[in-house]
Amino acid sequence: MSFRPTLYQLSRQLGFAVAAGLLAATPAGAQTVTAPAGDIHGTSSGELHVYQGIPYAEAPVGDLRWGPPQPKAPFTEPFEATGSGNECVQFATFWRPDRPASWTEDCLSLTVYVPADRGDSLPVFVGFHGGGSVNGSKTDWDPRELAQAGSVVVTANYRLGAMGYLALESLNAESKDGLSSGNYGDLDKVQVLRWVKENISAFRGNPDCVTIAGQSAGARGVCFLLASPEAAGLFHGAVMESGRECPSTSNADQVEAGSKFVESIGCADAENTLACLRSKSPAEVLNAQADSGLGFPTTHGGYALPKPPLEAFRSGEFNRVPVIIGNTRNETRVFIYEGNDLQKQPVTRAKYESTVRERMGDKAEVVLAAYKEAEETAPGMALGDFDTDQRYICGTHKAIDALGKWTPTYAYEFADETAPIRSYASVPSSFDLGVPHSAELPYLWGEDTVPNGLTTEQRKLAELMRASWIGLTNPQGMAVSGQAVWPVYTPDSRQRIVFSAGGETSIVPEDQYLADHNCDLFVR
């Protein structure tokens, strides 16, 4: 079965009717928007108007460091939205080879992409980048083609690392319920959506047709938004690309981890711990987060996220909107490459087997048998496939199964084996990387770490997927072509679509899909 909506079909189906905002042309290719936030000057290429680096919250500095984002006051003078703005505090990393570290806390900004001559009241996408909640920026994506396909697209920065995810009892005490900290980077996303709701009609976007989307750590942010009472009513569709089962940790556990950070940064014996922490430079914060081994998971407990997202999905207590959710076929083969081939040496058979035994205990032998063929090809490939299935494919299935009981859910796998590999992968791999984590980003979000763009055949699939994502909040349902439909995943009809090279698709029963990924070994 194939699924091939065209952009023409989508444009005929997307017929939203809400009053548009004000767009006024200005000289020399500039474009001015008058919004509740104030006058905003952007740039125009003729086909696309772009407004970069618009602050959506006050700079989180001083007493606002480790506090909920505060709305940005309206501009008293026109804002020149012609530069991308600062990236949030982070180390440099190999997968962003052209980006330096950042020590700038004044980073809470967004960029708006508006297609020219596409009419008014357009569907809106709000995209949140990945990067393990420690790296990344809205500038990692350049979603011009998604916008030109007929939507207003917003990309946003959010606080990272310890700046965004530190939890402490003293920070809990500052929260409005006395129980919440560790989720500032996620509350930034809520503030982005509040800004969009108030301002996006001025950019010809429909505030009643907003889809949130995220990849990897950004997808976990979408998990948070789906499960957070704070985000209720702010969006109408959600996309989770490679977000696993929406893992989270408790506030109590993150507070315990935060105490080690306080020691590392030298504030454990301070008379006022928070004053000491807020006096430290961003560089000192980065060094302490590295030295303490602090992790940055989604934190549940308290007003912003009362329970783990997966538990909220299973109970039906979440913001019920249509959802697209899925993975790439070989998610973590690239992580195995990065941690071994790229840095030290390829995975040995001994290392592979010891990893499986450590994780699987008395089930190790049956797991080793399941990946024997891959092991004989390359231990690194076997480790990557085992890790992909256990942590991503089978984990994501838990979220799909939970969501499908309550809301229209569309499951997918991205399986284009021709997808380009990020340019940093310069050391030859000891095994085939397959279709790795982030492989779909150039097709949807214009990720700039693939500088040579897509081939003609790859663009066929990109157009198909963009049309599908835009169709999520179509009031007539998911886009169709002929008799083929991307089926809704329900408890009684568990199916997913597989996107393959050249725009080819197939519909696969979930039981077959899970068997192909050995999920009987991992899903309880």
N, C-alpha and C positions, 0 to 999 in steps of 0.2 A: 504494500500500500504506500502511496506517496502523498506528500503534503506540500503543495506548491502555490501558496497565495502570491499574487502579484501586487506590486505597489499600487497599480491602478485599482484593483479590487479593494484594497485597504482604503484608498482615498474615497471610494464610493461608499464604503461602509462607515467611515468615521465622520459622523454628522452631528457633532456636538454644537449646542447653541447657548452661548453665554456672552454677555457684552464684553467686547475687547477693551484693552487699555489704549494708551496713546503712544504712537510711534511717530516721530517727526524727523524727517531727513534734515541733516545739517551739512555744511560744505565739506569738501575734501574727503569724501568717503566716510565721514563720521555719522553716527546715528544717536539720537537723543530719545530717552524714555522719561516720561513723567510718571512717577509711581509714588505711593505713600512714603517710601523710603527717601524720596527726593528726586531731583533731576539727575539722570545718569547718562553720561556720554560714552558710547561705545564705538566700534568700528564696523565697517561693512565691506564685504567683498563683492557685493552685488547679489549673490545667491544666499548669503548668510550674514546676519548681524551678530556680533559677539561683544559681550559685556564682561570684562575680566576683573577679578580681584575685588568684587563688591563685598565689603564687610557686612556680615549678618549679625554680629554680636560685638560687644565691646571687647577690647583686648583683655585676655584673662591674665592680667598681671597684678602684682601687689596682693591685696586681699581677695581679688577675684581668681588668683591661682588656686586650683583645687576648690572651685565653687561652680555652681550651675552657670551656664552662659547667660549673660545679661543682654537684652535686645539692644541693638545699635540705635542710637538716637538718629532721627531723620537728618539728612544733609541740609545744611544751611546754604551751601554753595554747590553748584553742579559737581558731581563726582566724576572724575576722569577714569573710566573703567577700561583703560587701554594697556594695563600691565597685569601680569598674573598675580602679583602680590607675593608675600612670604610663604615659605613652607613651614609647617609646624616643627617643633623641636625634635631632632632625630640625628642619629649617626649617618654617615655615608655608608652605602652598601653596594656590593658587587653587581646586583641586578639592576641598579640604576647608575650605570657607569659615568654618565655625564652630570650627575647631580652631587653637589657637595653636601656636607653635613649642614644642619641648621641649628642656630641657637636663638631663634626668634619666636617669642611667645605671641606676638601680635600677628596671628596667622589665620584667624577664623573668617575666611572669605569664601565666596562662591563665584562661579562663572556661569553665564547664561548664553546659550546658543539659540538663535531664533531664525527659522527659515524665512527668506524673503518670498513674498507673493504666494503664500500658502493659505491665506485666509486668516480668520480669527478663531478664538476659542479652541486652540490646538491642544491635543493631549500633551501631558508634561511627564518627562522622566527626570528623576532626581537620582544621580549615581554616586555611590560611595566606593572609593578605591580600596584595594587590598594592601597588603604589606605587613601582615602579622601584628597589626596594631602598634607597630614600632617604626615603620617606614611608610613612605608614599605620600602622594599629593594629588590634588585634582588635576594637576598638569601632566600626570602620567597618562591620562586619557585625552583624546582629541576627537570627541564624538560628532564631528561635523556631518558625517554621512547619516547618522541616526537622526540628526536634526533635519537635514535636507530631505529625508524620507517622509517628513510631515509631522514633526513633534518639536516642542520646545524642550531643550535639554539643560539641566542644571548639574554641575559637578561641584563638590564642596570639600574643603579641608575640615578636619576635626582633630582634636588634641590626641597625641600619641604617647605611648610609653608611660612612664611614671606620671607625666603631666596629665594624662587622660584617665589613668586607671588605678591610681594609688588609693587604697582604702586604709583608714585608721580610725580608732575610736574617737579621737579628737575631731576628725573630719565628720564622722557620724554625728557628733554632738552639734556641729554647725548646720546640719541638714534640717529641712523643715519638719521631718518626722523624728529626728534624733536617731535614725537607724540606717541612714543611707550614705555611702560614699563608694568610690571605686568605679563610677560609671560616667565620668565627666565627658569623655570622648563620645559616648552614646547620647548623652543629653545634648551635646552639640548638634547631633543629627536631628533631634527633636526641634531645636531652635531653627535649623535650616528649613524644616517643613513649615514652621510657623511663619517664617519670612516668605516662603513660597506662597502660602495661603493668602497672605496679605498683599503681595506685590506682583504675582506672576501674571495676572490679567493685563497689567500694563505692558507686558512683553508678548501679548496675544496668546498667552497660555490659559487653559481652563483650570481654575483652582479646584473644580469638582471632578477632575479626571487626572489625578496625579499618581504615577507609578513610581515606587521606590525600588531601587536596584542596587545590588552590591555583589562584589566578587571576593571570595576568600574572607579575610577579616571584615571587609565591607559587607559581605553576606551575613556574617554574624551580627553586624550592626542592624541589618534588616530583621534578623531574628528578634533582636531586642525591641525594635519598633513594632513588630507584630504583637509582641507579648506585653508591651508597656501601656498602662493606662494613660500616660502622659502624651502618647501619640495618637490617641483615639480621634477619629474624624479628620486626620490630617493627610490621609492618602487613601487610594482606592484600588490599588493593585500592588503586588510585590514580586520581585525577582530575586532569587538566591542562587548564585553561581558558585559552586564549590564551597558551600557553607557547612558541610557535614551535618550532624544531627543537632546543630545549634547548641554546642556545649557551653556550660557556664559554671561558675563556682559561687559558693556562698559568700556573703559579706563577711562572716566570721572567719572563714579560711583566708580571704584576701586581706583582712585586717592582720592576721597572724603573719602573712607574708610581708605585709607593709612594715612591720616592726623591724625586720631585717634591713629594709631600705633605710629606715630612720637611723639605725646603727651605722650603716655604711657611709651615710652622708655626714655623720658627726653631730646628730641632734638628739641622741638618746638621753643625754644628761642635761639638756637645756632646760632652763626654768620654764620657758614657753616653747613647746615643741613646734607648733605651727608657725610662730614668728621666726624661729630658727630655719625651718624648712623654706619659708617664703623669702628668706634673705639670701638663699643660695642661688648661684648663677645657673642658667640652663646647662652649661657645660658640667657643672658639679652634679646636677640632677642626672644627666646622662651617665656620668661615670659611676654614680651610686647605683643606678638601676642595673648597670652591667655587673658591678661587683657583688651586688646582693642576690643576683639571679632572679629578680622580681619578674613574674609573668604578668600578662595583661589580658586575662580572659574577661568575658562578659560576667558581671557580678549581679547576682540576684539577692533579694531581701530588701525590704523598704519600699517606699512609695513608687519609685520609678520602674522597678521590675520585681513585683511581689514574689514570683516563683520562677523556677527555671523555664526557659521558653518551651522546651520539649514537653514539660509537664503541663504548661498552659495550653499547648496545642492538643494534647491528649484529652484534657478536660473540656475543651471548647471555650476556655476563658481567654480569648485573644481577639485582636482586631481582625474580624473575618472579612477578607477581601480575596479576589482571585489571585492565585500564586503560580508562578513558574519556578521550578526548582530542579536542579540536576548537577551533573558533574562532567568532567572530561574523562575519557576512557582510562587513561593511565596517569591519574593525578600525581602520584608522588615519585614516579620514576625520576623526575627531574630533581627532586629533593635529595634522592640517593646520589645522583650525579654530583650535585652541588656540595654535598657533605663529604664526598669521597674522591671521585675522579678529579674534580675541579680543585680540591685542596690538598689531598694526600696521595691516596692510591685507590685503585678499584676495590670494591668489596670482595673479600675472600670468602670461600665456602665456609670456613670456620666462623667468620663473623656473622654471616647470614644465619647459620644454624643456631648459633648462640643467641642471636636476637629473637628468633622464633621461640626457642625454648624459654627464654626469660619472660616473654609476653604470654605465652600460651600454656605453660605448665604441663599438666598431664594430657593436654590436647596437642602437644607439639608434634608428635609423630604423625598424626593424621594430617596436620597442616603441612608438614614437610612433604608428605606424599602428594598432597594436592598441587604443590608447586614444583614437583620434581622435574617436569619437562622444562620449565623456565630456568631452574637451577642448572640444568645441564647445558643450557645455552649460555647463561652468565649468572653468577650468584647475585650481582647487582640488580639484574632484571627481576629475579625471583623475589628479592627483598622489596623492590619497588611495587611489584604486583601484590604481594602479601600486604604491604602497608596501605596501598591504595584501597584494596578490598576491605580490610579491617576498619580503617579510620575514615575513609571517605565514602565509598560506594555503599557499603552496608550500613554505615552510620546515617547517611543521607536518607536511605530508605525508611529509617525510623521516623524522620520528620515528614516525609512524603505520606507515609501511612497514617500518621496522626492528623495532618492537615486535611487529607482527603475525606475524612469522616465529616468535616464541618463546612468546607468551603471549596469552590471550584479550584482544582489543583491540576497542574500540567507538568508531568515529569519528563525529563529529557536526559539524553547522553550526547555529548559532543564527541564525534568519532572521526573527524577529518584527519587522516594520517598524513596528509600533505601540509597541514598547518605549519606555518613558519616557527622556528625555534628562536627564542630571544637571542639577541646578538652577543650577549656576554658569554654564551656557551661556546667558547673558543677552544677549549681543551677537548680533544677527541674522547668521546664516551666509550666505555667498554661494553656498552649494550645499547640497543635501540631505545630512544626516549619515548617512542610511541606518540600518544596524544596527551601531552603533559598538562599539569596545572597551568592555568592562564592561557592555554592555547586558543581559547575562543575570544579573547579580548580584542584582537585586531578586527575580528569579524563584526563585533558589536560596538565597541567603544573606541576604536582607533588608537589602541595603545602605541605609544611612540617608541617603545623599545624594539619594534620591528620596523626598521627604517625603510626597507625596500617595498613596503606595501604588499598587497595581495595580487595574485595572478588572476587572469580572467575566470578560470574555473573556481578559484576560491571566492571571488566576488559573487558568483552565483549563489553560493551558500550564505555569504554575508547578507545579501539582499533578502533572501528567504528568512533568515533569522531575525533581521531587523523588523521585517514586516510582521513576523510572529510576535515579537515582543511588543510592538505597537498595538497589535490586535488584542492584547490581554484585557484591556479595559473597554474594548468595543462593546457597546450595549447590546449588540446582536450576537455576541459570543465570539469565540476564537475564529479567525479568518479561515475560509474554506476555499478549496479549488476543486471543481467537479464534485465527485462523491467522497473525496478524501477529507477527513477531519482529524485534527490533533485531539485525541479522546481525553475527556476528563477522567482523572484518576479517582476512583471511588472504591470503597470496600468490596463492592460487587463487580467492579470492572477495573482491575489493576493492570494498567498498560502505560508504556512510555514511548516517546518518539526518539529515534536515533538519527541525528544529523550527520551525514557522511559527505565525502568529497563530491564536488561538483553540484551540490544542491540535492543530492539523493537522500531520501528519507525512508524509514521503515518503522512500523509500529510493532513493538515487542511486548509479549506478555511479561508481567513483572516476575512471575515465578521462574520463567526461563532466564530472565536477566539476572536474577539473584543467584540462580544455579551457576551461571557462567562466571560469577564473581565469588563463588564459594561462601555465600552468605549464611548457609546453614551452619558454618563453623563459628560465626561471629555474632549473629543477631539472636538475641534472647527475647 
